[in-house]
Amino acid sequence: MKRALITGVTGQDGSYLAELLLAKGYEVHGLARRTSTVNTARIAHLLADPHEPTTRFFLHRGDLSDGGRLLALLHEIRPDEVYNLAAESYVGASFEEPEHAGEAAGIGAVRLLEAVRRSGAGCRYYQAGSSEMYGAEPPPQSECTPLRPRSPYGAAKAYAHWLTTTYRESYGLHAVNGILFNHESPRRGEVFVTRKVTRAVARIQAGLDDFVYLGNLDAVRDWGYAPEYVEGMWRMLQADEPEDLVLATGESATVREFVAAAFDHAGLDWEKHVRFDQRYVRPAEVESLVGDASRAEERLGWKPRVRFAELVRIMVEADIRALRHEGRHWIDHPEVDGWG
């Protein structure tokens, strides 16, 4: 039985990757930050009694700020594969907390790489890169496109990218960078524009809100479906030779087009409900990110199936269902405070 360690397992990608690996027969270990509140909603269905002999998912507390803890975990788990998905992934927030962005997405990756090297585990290592590393470079962006980040988050990811390459070339680690373009799902955090929009659609349709406030509607992005992208991560680590690869759909759409499609799916006119707010405009905008994933298709046989319109439908319908479920919960349990 293969073992995998996933940092950032409580996030969107971490939860989908854990499901995928468990379905493939892995023993999966997830690393999550220790907090005073429960933050395991996305993986709650995977948690089981660790004392049961059939349990194959184990949650460990810790984070990338503690190199000693990382090294101890690697010695304890002896994973075959390590997936580093941990970071503060909200780009807008990285302008407000640039030091934290650098620590979480950049220096944290170095600590994990060094722990992998020192442990002697011989495991394969996946580093979650980002299309934000390309920044101002014009599309389509591929593995050959120079990195020109325009945010602290993108710069931190670029640092982790080059350190992963350095460890591969210096120490012979089987380490790869996955350069993933925007990938979304109903598990996307509510601060991200796609989920912010689809959640607003559900609430406006239900009569709970009237407006949603957004920033730059002209930004162009390449949006895919997260469960397909974590399969691409896994495929990268199964290749005989380590190689950095782009995962993307190659399909472009503006934020405005995403908004229009989401509201239209619910039978609403977006122009009546969307308001501009300057606070959501970044100090340096990335105008267009559209990926060329032809090498991933050639090397891995990976090709996205869920396209833009289907992704919007999946997310809108999921948020409408979730809101209805919350409403039923309120009716069944009226003693709950603060709903609505």
JOMORA-V979315 format. One record per residue. N is the residue number from 1. RES is the residue in one letter. SS is DSSP state (2 for helix, 1 for strand, 0 for the rest). Layout:
n res ss
N RES SS
N RES SS
//
This chain:
n res ss
1 M 0
2 K 0
3 R 1
4 A 1
5 L 1
6 I 1
7 T 1
8 G 0
9 V 0
10 T 0
11 G 0
12 Q 2
13 D 2
14 G 2
15 S 2
16 Y 2
17 L 2
18 A 2
19 E 2
20 L 2
21 L 2
22 L 2
23 A 2
24 K 0
25 G 0
26 Y 0
27 E 1
28 V 1
29 H 1
30 G 1
31 L 1
32 A 1
33 R 0
34 R 0
35 T 0
36 S 0
37 T 0
38 V 0
39 N 0
40 T 0
41 A 2
42 R 2
43 I 2
44 A 2
45 H 2
46 L 2
47 L 0
48 A 0
49 D 0
50 P 0
51 H 0
52 E 0
53 P 0
54 T 0
55 T 0
56 R 0
57 F 1
58 F 1
59 L 1
60 H 1
61 R 1
62 G 0
63 D 0
64 L 0
65 S 0
66 D 0
67 G 2
68 G 2
69 R 2
70 L 2
71 L 2
72 A 2
73 L 2
74 L 2
75 H 2
76 E 2
77 I 2
78 R 0
79 P 0
80 D 0
81 E 1
82 V 1
83 Y 1
84 N 1
85 L 0
86 A 0
87 A 0
88 E 0
89 S 0
90 Y 0
91 V 2
92 G 2
93 A 2
94 S 2
95 F 2
96 E 2
97 E 0
98 P 2
99 E 2
100 H 2
101 A 2
102 G 2
103 E 2
104 A 2
105 A 2
106 G 2
107 I 2
108 G 2
109 A 2
110 V 2
111 R 2
112 L 2
113 L 2
114 E 2
115 A 2
116 V 2
117 R 2
118 R 2
119 S 2
120 G 0
121 A 0
122 G 0
123 C 0
124 R 1
125 Y 1
126 Y 1
127 Q 1
128 A 1
129 G 0
130 S 0
131 S 2
132 E 2
133 M 2
134 Y 0
135 G 0
136 A 0
137 E 0
138 P 0
139 P 0
140 P 0
141 Q 1
142 S 0
143 E 0
144 C 0
145 T 0
146 P 0
147 L 0
148 R 0
149 P 0
150 R 0
151 S 0
152 P 2
153 Y 2
154 G 2
155 A 2
156 A 2
157 K 2
158 A 2
159 Y 2
160 A 2
161 H 2
162 W 2
163 L 2
164 T 2
165 T 2
166 T 2
167 Y 2
168 R 2
169 E 2
170 S 2
171 Y 2
172 G 0
173 L 0
174 H 0
175 A 1
176 V 1
177 N 1
178 G 1
179 I 1
180 L 1
181 F 0
182 N 0
183 H 1
184 E 1
185 S 0
186 P 0
187 R 0
188 R 0
189 G 0
190 E 0
191 V 0
192 F 0
193 V 2
194 T 2
195 R 2
196 K 2
197 V 2
198 T 2
199 R 2
200 A 2
201 V 2
202 A 2
203 R 2
204 I 2
205 Q 2
206 A 0
207 G 0
208 L 0
209 D 0
210 D 0
211 F 0
212 V 1
213 Y 1
214 L 1
215 G 0
216 N 0
217 L 0
218 D 0
219 A 0
220 V 1
221 R 1
222 D 0
223 W 0
224 G 1
225 Y 1
226 A 2
227 P 2
228 E 2
229 Y 2
230 V 2
231 E 2
232 G 2
233 M 2
234 W 2
235 R 2
236 M 2
237 L 2
238 Q 2
239 A 0
240 D 0
241 E 0
242 P 0
243 E 0
244 D 0
245 L 1
246 V 1
247 L 1
248 A 0
249 T 0
250 G 0
251 E 0
252 S 0
253 A 1
254 T 1
255 V 2
256 R 2
257 E 2
258 F 2
259 V 2
260 A 2
261 A 2
262 A 2
263 F 2
264 D 2
265 H 2
266 A 0
267 G 0
268 L 0
269 D 0
270 W 2
271 E 2
272 K 2
273 H 0
274 V 1
275 R 1
276 F 1
277 D 0
278 Q 2
279 R 2
280 Y 2
281 V 0
282 R 0
283 P 0
284 A 0
285 E 0
286 V 0
287 E 0
288 S 1
289 L 0
290 V 0
291 G 1
292 D 0
293 A 0
294 S 2
295 R 2
296 A 2
297 E 2
298 E 2
299 R 2
300 L 2
301 G 0
302 W 0
303 K 0
304 P 0
305 R 0
306 V 0
307 R 0
308 F 2
309 A 2
310 E 2
311 L 2
312 V 2
313 R 2
314 I 2
315 M 2
316 V 2
317 E 2
318 A 2
319 D 2
320 I 2
321 R 2
322 A 2
323 L 2
324 R 2
325 H 2
326 E 2
327 G 2
328 R 2
329 H 2
330 W 2
331 I 2
332 D 2
333 H 0
334 P 0
335 E 0
336 V 0
337 D 0
338 G 0
339 W 0
340 G 0
//
